[in-house]
Amino acid sequence: MPHIIKLYVRWVDRINRVIGRFAMHFVLVMMFGFLYSAFMRMAFNVYFNWMMESAQFLLSAYYLLGGGYSMQLDSHVRMDLLYSRWGPRTRACIDIVTIWLVVIFLVFLLLGGISSTEYALVNDQRNYTAWAPPLAPIKIIMTFGIFMMLLQTLATFFRDLATALGKSIE
């Protein structure tokens, strides 16, 4: 494989690894937020109306920022009827063809995310709740996560192409 492709795969893997490991901690932040909210409600009868929305935002950031890392680790959900019976080169050949469905989906998702983020920034879009947080920050994070997943999908394509050709990308 050309050096530029190896460099691309290495850098995308490294960036998604850092982002994914950072995003893993969002679950802990969400858990402590829920515990704090429950404690304050039980002990002092203080209710935080923003906690559920914060958890939704954190969960969205968690799975979209962690998507590229999940793809890198090959730990995403896969319908495995025949796939596990095939050898590595056969899997790579099938993945080379089918990964373009994921790329098309992610491109449309990215275009929608960019449009939605632009709308949120221009119109100061807020959620329709009592807390009414601005939606632009979470939309920026979501669009960035989709973009990183798209980059990781292309890195996976190059890795599968190398495997199908009997070469190593590393």
Legacy VTK file of the C-alpha trace (Angstrom):
# vtk DataFile Version 3.0
C-alpha trace
ASCII
DATASET POLYDATA
POINTS 170 float
0.000 0.000 0.000
1.213 3.534 -0.686
2.820 5.373 2.205
0.160 8.124 2.223
-2.613 5.563 2.771
-0.677 3.916 5.607
-0.138 7.349 7.139
-3.844 8.186 6.775
-4.947 4.936 8.447
-2.427 5.394 11.266
-3.500 8.978 11.992
-7.250 8.337 11.785
-6.852 5.315 14.079
-4.839 7.371 16.559
-7.299 10.292 16.600
-10.345 8.037 16.948
-8.629 6.074 19.707
-8.016 9.257 21.721
-11.532 10.591 21.110
-13.150 7.224 21.852
-11.272 6.735 25.102
-12.176 10.269 26.139
-15.859 9.696 25.279
-15.926 6.505 27.376
-15.849 8.682 30.471
-19.134 10.366 29.553
-20.978 7.378 30.995
-19.314 7.974 34.359
-20.165 11.680 34.239
-23.764 10.795 33.410
-23.908 8.226 36.211
-22.548 10.651 38.821
-24.952 13.323 37.586
-27.904 10.973 38.054
-26.644 9.929 41.499
-26.200 13.552 42.542
-29.638 14.456 41.212
-31.273 11.518 43.024
-29.448 12.326 46.263
-30.463 15.996 46.124
-34.074 15.097 45.452
-34.271 12.513 48.246
-32.256 14.414 50.847
-33.231 18.038 50.188
-36.282 17.816 47.905
-34.375 19.758 45.220
-35.192 18.775 41.636
-32.824 19.416 38.735
-34.881 19.774 35.563
-31.718 19.925 33.461
-30.305 16.531 34.460
-32.292 14.392 32.007
-31.452 16.644 29.057
-27.791 16.740 30.057
-27.788 12.951 30.134
-29.369 12.814 26.673
-26.720 15.184 25.321
-23.920 13.196 26.967
-25.305 9.921 25.634
-25.537 11.360 22.108
-21.953 12.603 22.332
-20.881 9.255 23.818
-22.134 7.058 21.002
-21.303 9.420 18.144
-17.800 10.281 19.335
-17.202 6.621 20.200
-18.515 5.335 16.860
-15.201 5.591 15.034
-13.362 3.895 17.884
-15.975 1.131 17.967
-15.510 0.620 14.236
-11.744 0.581 14.682
-12.025 -2.159 17.311
-14.533 -4.062 15.146
-16.892 -4.132 18.115
-19.983 -2.834 16.357
-23.075 -4.946 15.805
-22.932 -7.205 12.759
-25.455 -9.702 11.413
-23.334 -12.820 11.440
-24.998 -15.581 9.468
-22.128 -16.505 7.180
-19.464 -13.933 8.005
-17.762 -15.859 10.824
-17.338 -18.922 8.597
-15.349 -17.025 5.972
-11.616 -16.496 6.019
-10.042 -13.071 6.535
-9.525 -12.396 2.820
-13.111 -13.348 1.916
-14.429 -11.118 4.706
-12.250 -8.278 3.456
-13.542 -8.708 -0.115
-17.163 -8.630 1.067
-16.438 -5.635 3.319
-14.833 -3.733 0.432
-18.165 -3.878 -1.393
-20.568 -3.419 1.509
-18.654 -0.654 3.295
-19.757 1.776 0.595
-23.320 1.489 1.923
-21.998 2.746 5.256
-20.068 5.526 3.503
-23.181 6.674 1.617
-25.237 6.604 4.821
-22.592 8.576 6.729
-22.241 11.160 3.938
-25.986 11.844 4.008
-25.925 11.908 7.803
-22.996 14.340 7.721
-24.742 16.630 5.227
-27.855 16.647 7.426
-25.718 17.293 10.500
-23.964 20.234 8.852
-27.292 21.709 7.760
-28.830 21.228 11.198
-25.773 22.678 12.937
-25.793 25.703 10.655
-29.479 26.274 11.409
-28.864 25.974 15.158
-25.991 28.474 15.016
-27.740 31.045 12.812
-31.100 30.929 14.609
-29.849 30.350 18.171
-31.930 27.176 18.305
-32.878 26.037 21.790
-34.594 22.960 23.122
-38.295 23.293 23.927
-38.074 22.642 27.650
-38.012 24.671 30.854
-34.213 24.647 30.837
-34.053 25.556 27.112
-30.352 24.852 26.470
-28.819 25.932 23.155
-28.627 23.025 20.718
-25.624 24.234 18.711
-22.928 22.696 20.988
-24.374 19.177 20.890
-25.043 19.452 17.154
-21.426 20.473 16.560
-20.237 17.492 18.620
-22.606 15.142 16.797
-21.516 16.393 13.361
-17.865 16.047 14.336
-18.521 12.481 15.560
-20.198 11.582 12.264
-17.251 13.078 10.357
-14.762 11.046 12.412
-16.814 7.894 11.836
-16.709 8.591 8.094
-12.921 8.974 8.221
-12.661 5.703 10.186
-14.885 3.963 7.636
-12.502 4.990 4.866
-9.549 3.793 6.966
-11.352 0.470 7.421
-11.864 0.289 3.657
-8.124 0.739 3.076
-7.331 -1.887 5.724
-9.757 -4.347 4.094
-8.325 -3.578 0.661
-4.833 -4.377 1.919
-6.089 -7.626 3.477
-7.880 -8.622 0.249
-4.678 -7.994 -1.712
-2.683 -10.028 0.798
-0.692 -7.034 2.023
-0.291 -5.414 5.406
-1.345 -1.866 6.134
0.796 -1.681 9.288
LINES 1 171
170 0 1 2 3 4 5 6 7 8 9 10 11 12 13 14 15 16 17 18 19 20 21 22 23 24 25 26 27 28 29 30 31 32 33 34 35 36 37 38 39 40 41 42 43 44 45 46 47 48 49 50 51 52 53 54 55 56 57 58 59 60 61 62 63 64 65 66 67 68 69 70 71 72 73 74 75 76 77 78 79 80 81 82 83 84 85 86 87 88 89 90 91 92 93 94 95 96 97 98 99 100 101 102 103 104 105 106 107 108 109 110 111 112 113 114 115 116 117 118 119 120 121 122 123 124 125 126 127 128 129 130 131 132 133 134 135 136 137 138 139 140 141 142 143 144 145 146 147 148 149 150 151 152 153 154 155 156 157 158 159 160 161 162 163 164 165 166 167 168 169
